[in-house]
Amino acid sequence: MQPSAAKSSFSPHGGGIRGADVSRRSSLFEGRFGRMFRELAPAVHSQSALLALGDAMTADPEKTGDGRPMAAAETDKHIQDDEENTGIAAGYTYLGQFIDHDITFDPSSLLMQMNDPDSLVDFRTPRLDLDSVYGRGPADQPYLYIDGKFRLGKQLFELNKPSPSRDLPRYRDPENPGSAARALIGDKRNDENVIVSQLHGIFMRLHNRLMDEPKLKGATFDEVQRMVRWHYQYVVLNDFLPRICGAGLIDEILPHRRSVASAAEKKPKLQFFHWRNMPYMPLEFSVAGYRFGHSMVRPIYRLNTELNGGDDPLSATPDEKARGLAGRFFIFAGVASRGLNGFNEFPTQWAIDWSLFFDIDGSGKKGGKHRAQPAYKIDTSLVNPLGFLPEFSKTVPASPPLTLAQLQAQPIDPKNDPANLASRNLLRGLALRMPSGQSVARAMGVPVIPDADLKIGKAVLDDMKTAKSVVDIDGEFADNAPLWYYVLAEAQHDWFKRASKKGSKGDEEPAHLGPVGGRIVAETLVGLAYGDGHSYLIQDPNWEPPIGGRSLTMGHLIKYALGG
C-alpha cells in the first residue's frame, strides 16, 4: 500500500506528525570531524609546490590597454562571458557559503600546523538546522529576538527606491565611533560579504513572515523554526545539490525524492559516508570537496538595477565612487566602496534585487541588466579578487584614478598566513593530511584522470587547449594531486569532454561536479540530513513544502520571505 501524500499546508504540524507538539531542541552545540576514507595515506607535498599551484590557480585581473582593470559590459544577450555557468545562477555560490557556515566551524585550528582530525571539534552541529541563524535560541540569546521574531536592522534601498530588504542588526562601540558596526547574528561569518549578509537576512525574514502567517496563528516559536528548517533542508537537497552535483547523481542517492513512496523506498543510498551513532563532519568534504564554490565566485556583481553608475566599477562619477554607487562591484577590493567586503555596515542603497542572483519570475531567461547573473564554472581558476582576502590583507589609500595596486589589498603576513584563497585551501589540505584525489578516485572505483588531463585555468574551450597541466607546475603532483584541486580539475575535465562535442556552443555547456567531488558533497549533505532525527527526511519523508510545493527552489523561498 502506498502511503498518502503529506499535506501541503501551513499547518504547524506539517500534516499531523506524531510528536510534533513536543518542543525539540538539539542537545548538542558541536560535533566531531572525521574521515570518510580513513584507510588512505595522506598526500605529501612541499609548501613551495602548493604555493606555486595556488598562484597558478588565481587568475590575473582583466585589464585594458592602459593597464586599468576592465569589467565586461552586460548586453541584451543571455550569455556574454565564456566563463559563466549556464546551469547555476550566482546566488547558489553564496547559498553554498551559507550552508557551509551552518554545518562547520573550526576556530581553533591553525593553517600551517599539522592537525589530528580526531582531536578537532566542529563548533557547529553537523546538521542542516540553521543554528548559524537561530544561535542558541531566544532563551539563551535574547538580544537576537523581539517577541519570538528576529531583530532586524535598518531598511535598505535600491538607490532611492525602497526595498523590502533589511540590513542585519548591528552594534558599534559607542566609545569608539570609528569602529566597525558588527552584525548581531548567530555566526559572524555570515557578514563576511554583502551578498551572504543579505542572504542571512532572508532566513530571518522567512521566520518572521511565518510567525505572522495567518494560517499559522497560534504556532509556537519551535513550530515555526521547524517549518523554516524543513523548507531550507528541502531546498538544499532538491534544488542546490542537483545543480551542483548533477540531477542524475542526486536521483541515485535520494530515490523518489520528489514523489510519494514508503520510507524504505526513500532511504538514501550512501556508499561511502557511514557513521555509528550520529553523523560526523568528513574532512574530505569540509577541507576539499565542498570548497568547489570558490571557483564559482564572479569578480564583479550587480546588486540591483537602480544603481546606475555604469557597468565598470571604476567608471562611475567621482561622487558615485565616493558613495559606493557604481552599477557593479568587485566581490573584494582594497578600496571599500569598490568591493562588497563585509564585517561592517554598507551603503543603504546596496539592497540586493534577488532576481539578479536566482531565477525569480523568469529572470534566469532574461538578458541585460535584468538577467539572473550566472555563477562562474566549476574549474581550476579562481578570480583575481580571491587572491587577497580582506581578513588577511590590508587596504591601501585610494587616490583617483584607481589603480590595480589600490584594488589589490596587500597580505599582512604572506609567508605564515597567506591572503590567497587557493593557497590557503591547499595548505589546509596538507595540514589535515588529506589523501590525493587519485587515491580517493581509486577507492571509489572511479577511473583516474591522467596527469596530462588535469589542467589549470578557466573552463573555456580555447583556453583548455593550451592550458598547463598540474605536473607542469611541479613534478611532485604526478599521480598525487591535492584532493581539493582534483575535485575542481575533475569537474573541468568532464565539462571539457561534453563541451567539445557542442562546437561553437560548447562554452555554454553547464558545469557541475564530477563523480568524486559530486559524491563527497552529495553523500555528506544527504547524510547529515538523514542522520538528524528532526529532519523532514526522518519525521515525514513525503512532506510537501507549503511554499513552492515539490518544485520548491531558493527563488520561491526568497520571494515568499520578502512578501511576494
URURZI-V783160 format. One line per field, one symbol per residue. ss: DSSP state (H for helix, E for strand, - for the rest). phi: phi as a letter, one per 20 degrees, with the letter a starting at -180 (. if undefined). burial: I if it has 24 or more other ideal C-beta (glycine too) atoms within 12 Angstrom, else O. A space follows every 50 residues. Layout:
# URURZI-V783160
ss->???
phi->???
burial->???
This chain:
# URURZI-V783160
ss->------------------------------EEEE------------HHHH HHHHHHHE----E-----E--------------EEEEEE-HHHHHHHHHH HHH-------------HHH-EE--------HHHH-------HHHEE--EE -EEEEEEE--EEEEEEEE-EE----------EE----HHHH-EHHHHHHH HHHHHHHHHHHH-HHH----HHHHHHHHHHHHHHHHHHHHHHHHH-HHHH HHH---------HHHH--------------EEHHHHHHHHHHHHHH---E E----------------HHHHHH-----EE-----HHHE-E--------E ---HHH------HHH--HHH---EEE-----E-HHHH--HHHEE------ ---HHHH--EE-E---E---HHHHHHHHHHH----EHHHHHHHH------ HHH-E-----HHHH----EHHHH-HHH----EHHHHHHHHHHHHHHHHH- --HHHHHH------HHHHHHHHHHHHHHHH-----HHHH---------HH H--HHHHHHHH---
phi->.ffffffebegfelnnefnfeefdcfeddbbcebdfcfeffffdceffff ffffffeeffffcefenegcdffedfffcccfefdfecffffgefffffg ffdcacfefegedfdeffdedeebffbecmffefldnffecffecclndf fdeffdcemdegdffcfffccdgfecgeffeffecfbgffdfbffffffg ffffffgffffefgfdgnfegfffgfffffffffffedcffffednffff fffdflfdcebffffeggdeececbedbfddffgefecgeegfffefefc ceebeefceofegddffgffffemdffccffcbfdgfecegdmafcgffe feeffeccfclnffdedmfefffffeffbecdfggfebfgfdccedgebf ffdffffegeffbfeebfeffffffffffffdlffffffffffemdgefg gfeeecpefcgffffdffeffffaffeflbfggfgfgfffffffffffff eemfegfeffdbfefffffgffffffffffeefefffefafegdfgenmf egcfffffgfgene
burial->OOOOOIOIOIIIIIIOIOOIOOOIOIOIIIIIIIIIIOOIOIIOIOIOII IIIIIIIIIOIIOOOOOOIOIIOIOOOOIOIIIIIIIIIIIIIIIIIIII IIIIIIOOIOIOOOIOIOOIIIIIIIIIIIIIIIIIIIOOOOOIIOOIII IIIOOIIIIOOOIIIIIIIIOOOOOOOOOOIOIIIIIIIIIIIIIIIIII IIIIIIIIIIIOIOOIOOIOIIIIIIIIIIIIIIIIIIIIIIIIIIIOII OIIIOIIIOOOOOOOIOIIIOIIOIOOIIIIIIIIIIIIIIIIIIIIIII IIIIIIIOIOIIIIIIOOOIIOOIIIIIIIIIIIIIIIIIIIIIIIIIII IIIIIIIIIIOOIIOIOOIOIIIIIIIIIIIIIIIIIIIIIIIOIOOIOO OIOIOIIIIOIOOOOOOIIIIIIIIIIIIIIIIIIIIIIIIOIIOIOIIO IOIIIIIIIIIOIIOOIIIIIOIIOIIOOIIIIIIIIIIIIIIIIIOIIO OOOOOIIIIIIIIIIIIIIIIIIIIIIIIIIIOIIIIIIIIIIIIIIIOI OIIIIIIIIIIIOO
